């Protein structure tokens, strides 16, 4: 049985992604100790334990390994640009260590992976735990859901226009409170932001319930070049319809996942899929089957363990 020290990071997106990685290790019969960067205190006893690997999101695990002179190999899953402060404020300090023999990098974006030359870098799209992200059999309260920042003028105006163009539909938006406050201050219609805002989510179970409570989730991917964000796989696992902006890695869904080309196309597809139940159910079922086969936490973490155990 492999013993793993897993680092649960500060960022909300990172915590959700890491939770599925931790779940996957446990599904593969690993003994996982979790260190939570928000709530736990790092102790000598924790660091002195005999682990086979330390695993983290972005640079979180590697930082703890280097700072504490730990000897075990590291497993580092990135769904932020490695060469950017989005992956950590000290990314430049720890970047060189990704090229060492016992540090393994798994990168979610195919194009960005192709640009890198680290010894142990591997392309691995997002994956989720299908035991948590699943159809809960509830009748959705909302027609549309969006989760994430409205931190640019484009995103905020896009979201506000969507609400005003579809006044007959119920829209839910989830984000941390400071992003809500920021969006509300900048909004043309702050009352609409108030109407849609449903709080923030930082655990898998709550996110699964939120997705189940909407008929359609739409994405505005911001990180990477070709990749699909974590929300994509959460949504299809819950058997809800994902409408994504165009990304090359929509090819992972073999032409089954619909995408929108522009604002008008998004409006058209939302109204069409809400009206056409047969088309909705076909897309949902096909995307679910593809994701369950190729993007489940048990198989994807087994691949990670296979890679790191070869050396």
Secondary structure as UniProt FT lines:
FT   STRAND          3..8
FT   HELIX           12..27
FT   TURN            28..29
FT   STRAND          31..36
FT   TURN            37..39
FT   HELIX           44..48
FT   STRAND          53..57
FT   TURN            58..59
FT   HELIX           60..67
FT   TURN            68..69
FT   STRAND          73..78
FT   TURN            82..83
FT   HELIX           85..87
FT   TURN            89..90
FT   HELIX           91..94
FT   HELIX           95..99
FT   TURN            101..102
FT   STRAND          103..107
FT   HELIX           110..115
FT   TURN            119..120
FT   STRAND          121..123
FT   TURN            130..132
FT   STRAND          142..147
FT   HELIX           153..165
FT   TURN            166..168
FT   STRAND          171..174
FT   HELIX           177..186
FT   HELIX           190..196
FT   HELIX           204..212
FT   STRAND          214..218
FT   HELIX           230..237
FT   TURN            238..239
FT   STRAND          241..245
FT   HELIX           248..253
FT   TURN            254..255
FT   STRAND          259..260
FT   HELIX           263..275
FT   HELIX           277..294
FT   HELIX           297..309
//
